[in-house]
Amino acid sequence: MTVTIYIPGDSGALALGAEKVARAVAGEIQNRGLDARIVRNGSRGLYWLEPMVEVETETGRVAYGPVKASDVAALFDAGLVSGGSHPLSLGNPEDIPFLKRQTRLTFARCGIVAPLSLNDYQSHGGLAGLRKAVGMTPADVVRTVTESGLRGRGGAGFPTGIKWKTVLDTAADRKYIVCNADEGDSATFADRMIMEGDPFVLVEGMTIAGLATGATKGFVYIRSEYPHAIAVMTAAVDIARNAGILGTTVLGSPNAFDIEIRSGAGAYVCGEETSLLNSLEGKRGVVRAKPPLPAIQGLFGKPTVINNVISLASVPVILDRGAEHYKDFGMGRSRGTIPIQIAGNVKHGGLFEAAFGMTLGELVDDIGGGTATGRPVKAVQVGGPLGAYFPRELFDTPFDYEAFAGKDGLIGHAGITVFDDSADMLKQARFAMEFCAIESCGKCTPCRIGSTRGVETLDKLAAGIEPDKQIALVTDLCNTMKFGSLCALGGFTPYPVMSALTHFREDFAPRPMQEAAE
Amino acid sequence: MQHAGTDVAERATVIVHDLMELEGPLLPILHSIQHEFGYVPSETLPVIAEALNLSNAEVHGVVTFYHDYRSHPAGRHVLKICQAEACQSMGSDHVAAKIKQLLGIGFHETTRDGAVTLEPVYCLGLCACAPAAMLDGEPIGRLNDEALEEISAAVRL
């Protein structure tokens, strides 16, 4: 029987040498005359173990990692094709605590299936949600999504079902589903992983959104920094169209729905929904004032559902297993699961999908295993460049939209960047302002000018020029940016700045010692 | 030079007419033009504007808004070094300083021999493999001095 060997084609695995490993494995298969084939799967999300090679054996999968190309011959000598023992053996990957402790609903297939195999997709539960949706009324589909409690996973946390209902209830000759795959926040890679590892789940989720709202056309706007995700999604859409999932008759129903993949052009602000719509229309990615809401006047002025990748990719499992099943996970008003990305200076970095409610400390210390450098954790930034820096004193905060807001932070797209005690929080605060200045679309003054003034003020503070005055000024400036900016770029830049200032005030004090040392 | 300019306009016209039926065709057209020429030549802007019924200023405004579009050709290789927070936590400052020293250029510059253009990038989605970079579209993670020296040597071949 042909043995199947899985070697991830995920960008993260490729960044760590998966391509060389795949070539070496192919060479060994040929030289040894083995009856084996290689499948390039997505990543399971255990990046400290990537490239993680898995072999399908009679007793299930056996994993090895992290594998270097130079390890491959020895792995075959040790009997890799039958799951033989080797120092890199990890056993059954599902028993690795990092995976075992997860609740994988959205990422159920990621890292397991061949990303572009529709057979794999369907044999692992794919298309079951869409099949159910085809037999339901649009209003019932929307109700199911509303009742599941799903909230926008892009960061804003707006209830997905309510957005869909607005689009369903707005009459128009044409409506759109836009998938925001402009995942620009540092520490986030869940969108990339799902697009590279299980692209059909996004196709399915968008198609369900189309049926639910009466939209017939979908766009996936993927950032240009993700060439591999663009390639996989483009291929997946073609395959889905040829299989009759997309096109004039979705799964043989009277409903039409098709998807087009678009590439961004390197503007962070296009992750903001109205800016993204302008970009899709071929304009400068400048933010639009709301109202009108995109759900009423969105792409090309038509009613538009604009959702993040993970929101849409969570819809199939909700339709398949029901709103109650999804809603039973989580806490408070944060229902279901959230794919948390643990990144930066961390020992066990990767993707951890879990029900809402785990504390930040559990995620960083237990799951993440502390820092990669082995030094104490000083701060973690949650929610990307616009998220707050939390000190260890706030590690009891549960992962929940409201709990984070209550501590002047945000979950955002659920990325956590860990910093060790060498981090300079004044420098991090300055970077937040600098990044805002680089990426500001320029439409509103608090963001465009405020960010530049913020950099200057923090530079004066660093130089020890009237420190109290600079702190008062930057605090006032942050207040203006927070309440006066049109979108989250200018509006949320104060989160990292003010949290650094509040929780790490010692880093903002004059530094005679350091200067003397230099 | 007249000939070269005409040639650019002709090639741009083919691209524009291929893509102009798309909904919101401007970004796909600009991506395709950059793919064809390695940058967005200024001679192509009037061609695009004419076909899409836009003003030259509107097209210019779009081209200059996005970081991806180049007004000049890049080097044979493009090396993007991530400078965002997750990579910062793993020493991306050092990575940037080291590669600048190895290549003898700063960000947004190209080596004199035209071998490589160096650029900062704000997140490649490789945040659990930091510090990260992308060389000609291929991701590279957990950069250290040795890897940077290899990259620096490889791009000069």
Boltz contact constraints between the chains, C-beta under 6 A:
constraints:
  - contact:
      token1: [A, 11]
      token2: [B, 139]
      max_distance: 6.0
  - contact:
      token1: [A, 12]
      token2: [B, 126]
      max_distance: 6.0
  - contact:
      token1: [A, 12]
      token2: [B, 129]
      max_distance: 6.0
  - contact:
      token1: [A, 14]
      token2: [B, 139]
      max_distance: 6.0
  - contact:
      token1: [A, 15]
      token2: [B, 126]
      max_distance: 6.0
  - contact:
      token1: [A, 15]
      token2: [B, 129]
      max_distance: 6.0
  - contact:
      token1: [A, 15]
      token2: [B, 139]
      max_distance: 6.0
  - contact:
      token1: [A, 15]
      token2: [B, 140]
      max_distance: 6.0
  - contact:
      token1: [A, 15]
      token2: [B, 141]
      max_distance: 6.0
  - contact:
      token1: [A, 16]
      token2: [B, 129]
      max_distance: 6.0
  - contact:
      token1: [A, 16]
      token2: [B, 141]
      max_distance: 6.0
  - contact:
      token1: [A, 47]
      token2: [B, 128]
      max_distance: 6.0
  - contact:
      token1: [A, 47]
      token2: [B, 129]
      max_distance: 6.0
  - contact:
      token1: [A, 184]
      token2: [B, 123]
      max_distance: 6.0
  - contact:
      token1: [A, 186]
      token2: [B, 84]
      max_distance: 6.0
  - contact:
      token1: [A, 186]
      token2: [B, 85]
      max_distance: 6.0
  - contact:
      token1: [A, 186]
      token2: [B, 86]
      max_distance: 6.0
  - contact:
      token1: [A, 186]
      token2: [B, 123]
      max_distance: 6.0
  - contact:
      token1: [A, 187]
      token2: [B, 86]
      max_distance: 6.0
  - contact:
      token1: [A, 187]
      token2: [B, 127]
      max_distance: 6.0
  - contact:
      token1: [A, 189]
      token2: [B, 125]
      max_distance: 6.0
  - contact:
      token1: [A, 189]
      token2: [B, 127]
      max_distance: 6.0
  - contact:
      token1: [A, 192]
      token2: [B, 125]
      max_distance: 6.0
  - contact:
      token1: [A, 224]
      token2: [B, 68]
      max_distance: 6.0
  - contact:
      token1: [A, 225]
      token2: [B, 124]
      max_distance: 6.0
  - contact:
      token1: [A, 227]
      token2: [B, 137]
      max_distance: 6.0
  - contact:
      token1: [A, 263]
      token2: [B, 31]
      max_distance: 6.0
  - contact:
      token1: [A, 265]
      token2: [B, 27]
      max_distance: 6.0
  - contact:
      token1: [A, 265]
      token2: [B, 66]
      max_distance: 6.0
  - contact:
      token1: [A, 265]
      token2: [B, 68]
      max_distance: 6.0
  - contact:
      token1: [A, 266]
      token2: [B, 66]
      max_distance: 6.0
  - contact:
      token1: [A, 266]
      token2: [B, 67]
      max_distance: 6.0
  - contact:
      token1: [A, 266]
      token2: [B, 68]
      max_distance: 6.0
  - contact:
      token1: [A, 267]
      token2: [B, 66]
      max_distance: 6.0
  - contact:
      token1: [A, 280]
      token2: [B, 24]
      max_distance: 6.0
  - contact:
      token1: [A, 281]
      token2: [B, 24]
      max_distance: 6.0
  - contact:
      token1: [A, 282]
      token2: [B, 24]
      max_distance: 6.0
  - contact:
      token1: [A, 282]
      token2: [B, 26]
      max_distance: 6.0
  - contact:
      token1: [A, 282]
      token2: [B, 27]
      max_distance: 6.0
  - contact:
      token1: [A, 284]
      token2: [B, 61]
      max_distance: 6.0
  - contact:
      token1: [A, 284]
      token2: [B, 62]
      max_distance: 6.0
  - contact:
      token1: [A, 284]
      token2: [B, 65]
      max_distance: 6.0
  - contact:
      token1: [A, 343]
      token2: [B, 86]
      max_distance: 6.0
  - contact:
      token1: [A, 343]
      token2: [B, 127]
      max_distance: 6.0
  - contact:
      token1: [A, 343]
      token2: [B, 128]
      max_distance: 6.0
  - contact:
      token1: [A, 344]
      token2: [B, 86]
      max_distance: 6.0
  - contact:
      token1: [A, 344]
      token2: [B, 89]
      max_distance: 6.0
  - contact:
      token1: [A, 345]
      token2: [B, 89]
      max_distance: 6.0
  - contact:
      token1: [A, 345]
      token2: [B, 90]
      max_distance: 6.0
  - contact:
      token1: [A, 349]
      token2: [B, 128]
      max_distance: 6.0
  - contact:
      token1: [A, 350]
      token2: [B, 128]
      max_distance: 6.0
  - contact:
      token1: [A, 381]
      token2: [B, 85]
      max_distance: 6.0
  - contact:
      token1: [A, 417]
      token2: [B, 85]
      max_distance: 6.0
  - contact:
      token1: [A, 417]
      token2: [B, 86]
      max_distance: 6.0
  - contact:
      token1: [A, 417]
      token2: [B, 89]
      max_distance: 6.0
  - contact:
      token1: [A, 419]
      token2: [B, 89]
      max_distance: 6.0
